[in-house]
Amino acid sequence: MAMYEKTAEHFQEKFKELPEGHLLVNLGPSHPATHGILQNVIQIDGERVVEAESVIGYVHRCFEKLGERYDYNQFLVCTDRMNYVSTPLNNIGWILTVEKMMQIQVPERVTYVRMIISELSRIMDHIICNGIMGVDLGAFSGLLHLFHHRENIYQILEKLTGARLTTTFCRVGGMERDIYPEFVKEIKLVTEGLKPALKEFHELLIRNKIFNERTAGIGGISAEEAIAYGFSGPNLRAAGVAWDVRKDDPYMLYDKVNFDVPVGEDGSALHRTLVRMEEMQQSIRIIEQLIDGIPEGPYHADVPHTFLPPKDRVYHNMEELIYHFKIIMHGVKVPPGEYYHATEAANGELGFFVVSEGDKSPWRVHVRRPCFWYYQAFPKMVKGGLLADTIATMSSLNVIAGELDC
Amino acid sequence: MNEAILSFLQAEFSQFLIPNREIQTNLFFITLKKEGILPVCKALKEHPNFSFSFLNDLTSVDWLGKRSPRFEVLYLLKSPKSGHNRIQIRVPIEEGEEVPSIVSVYPGANWPEREVFDLMGITFSSHPRMERLIMPDNFVGHPLRKDYPLEGPGQDYLIQDLLSIHVNEDIEKD
């Protein structure tokens, strides 16, 4: 750990005089229960956590600097690498920001498909969070039961976008290609299959006595503290605050569909899990309202300067060829200005702040990623608990290293 | 709502307000002197009608070669009142100036301020622990500054010159 000399010094200073019987434990950087590469230095007295400290920065890629180099369509590829368990949500957040800046109105069909994919991704993310949490606490079968359904969603994404993990789903002004013919039928199959599976998962894991006793009242945070620390998403709602960007600051068609915002009580690991379980049900509800009404029409807004024209037109039409080269060489033109756009990602409020000077690339991109804000409260949340409880707390927070370090 | 906030700030904190410059933005914003950030944040948080209790975002912009002063620290506050209204506070500062830390008002500002220090090189005074957060401790420079070379230290050119430099190299080769 020569790279982190000052941090090491800080620890030596902070944990200088370890009292008799106290012990320093390094949880991570690479540990099966830390979801990605992050480190927690924990001072324990027997089983009790006395002090804790989080260290991040192991997978930092300086996305914001890359954003200043790449053009608006190229940066879309970077957003895939942020929260890698629910990539389409990041894509959609970024593309909506750029479209708002350029004042592009996308066709209804695009919005419908984007919303359906968003909600599927939210389900995907919550399956991983709740399932892996069970694995971290020693219960594997819950994840196995649900993973099959996550795989089904992946197959839909693969057919739709050509990739499973790094989907690069949207384009400025629409989608890269239209949905495939069996899209509606397959999504209906997935949601129908999910309903009994979620019920089964609930009975298998959440109502399990061991799971209950290891999570109830563990790693709790009060509503005031959660707000003060900048919590958002399921972690904030588990503390009893009904804030949801989809309701408070609606984007796409979230003000047109009916869904409830599930709210927990004490912000403990159990309530975070329960909020995520209920959110999956609500996502299914949203998908069911949309899936039958996908309107016919183009899958792209009529803005020729922002998307690559189809190849058959490029090969036979001079005008389209010029557009093609213009977009590749000069990028998408975004008028000068600043914009902050927030979307509700699976983990909470994902905000993109973009400063444009009218060039090919943004002057400054900033990503407000939900993980970053609530992970700083982690040492406070685990203090006074048992060492084994830190695992439950961390798993239920759903910290994704790619999003945290950015 | 925004007019009410503006008139409240003009009545109470007129000594800190700087006239806004013309920006195309979707956020309601005010510009403050750096001395004013702590009292204004405190007042906006504690005011019963506004109650900006949620620090939504904290970031900074480097305007090298575009504007003076060089840096701007941007605070985005959100209030659950009045339909989750957002307000942006802009604090322009020159290189080497310190900004008061707002950790005492919003505990959540701890890591974002360290991140701004780490990547942009803006120091926050009276912060509990002003050290690098993301980059290694022995890292030289602040990578989000516009004059930080894209290909790492030792390269004396900027990002915007990168294309022309390589083109010139190719021409010289021929």
Boltz contact constraints between the chains, C-beta under 6 A:
constraints:
  - contact:
      token1: [A, 3]
      token2: [B, 136]
      max_distance: 6.0
  - contact:
      token1: [A, 4]
      token2: [B, 137]
      max_distance: 6.0
  - contact:
      token1: [A, 5]
      token2: [B, 137]
      max_distance: 6.0
  - contact:
      token1: [A, 6]
      token2: [B, 131]
      max_distance: 6.0
  - contact:
      token1: [A, 6]
      token2: [B, 137]
      max_distance: 6.0
  - contact:
      token1: [A, 57]
      token2: [B, 134]
      max_distance: 6.0
  - contact:
      token1: [A, 60]
      token2: [B, 134]
      max_distance: 6.0
  - contact:
      token1: [A, 62]
      token2: [B, 143]
      max_distance: 6.0
  - contact:
      token1: [A, 65]
      token2: [B, 143]
      max_distance: 6.0
  - contact:
      token1: [A, 65]
      token2: [B, 144]
      max_distance: 6.0
  - contact:
      token1: [A, 227]
      token2: [B, 53]
      max_distance: 6.0
  - contact:
      token1: [A, 227]
      token2: [B, 54]
      max_distance: 6.0
  - contact:
      token1: [A, 228]
      token2: [B, 107]
      max_distance: 6.0
  - contact:
      token1: [A, 229]
      token2: [B, 107]
      max_distance: 6.0
  - contact:
      token1: [A, 229]
      token2: [B, 108]
      max_distance: 6.0
  - contact:
      token1: [A, 230]
      token2: [B, 55]
      max_distance: 6.0
  - contact:
      token1: [A, 230]
      token2: [B, 108]
      max_distance: 6.0
  - contact:
      token1: [A, 248]
      token2: [B, 84]
      max_distance: 6.0
  - contact:
      token1: [A, 249]
      token2: [B, 84]
      max_distance: 6.0
  - contact:
      token1: [A, 337]
      token2: [B, 24]
      max_distance: 6.0
  - contact:
      token1: [A, 337]
      token2: [B, 25]
      max_distance: 6.0
  - contact:
      token1: [A, 338]
      token2: [B, 23]
      max_distance: 6.0
  - contact:
      token1: [A, 338]
      token2: [B, 25]
      max_distance: 6.0
  - contact:
      token1: [A, 339]
      token2: [B, 26]
      max_distance: 6.0
  - contact:
      token1: [A, 340]
      token2: [B, 27]
      max_distance: 6.0
  - contact:
      token1: [A, 351]
      token2: [B, 57]
      max_distance: 6.0
  - contact:
      token1: [A, 355]
      token2: [B, 61]
      max_distance: 6.0
  - contact:
      token1: [A, 364]
      token2: [B, 61]
      max_distance: 6.0
  - contact:
      token1: [A, 366]
      token2: [B, 59]
      max_distance: 6.0
  - contact:
      token1: [A, 368]
      token2: [B, 57]
      max_distance: 6.0
  - contact:
      token1: [A, 373]
      token2: [B, 108]
      max_distance: 6.0
  - contact:
      token1: [A, 376]
      token2: [B, 110]
      max_distance: 6.0
  - contact:
      token1: [A, 376]
      token2: [B, 111]
      max_distance: 6.0
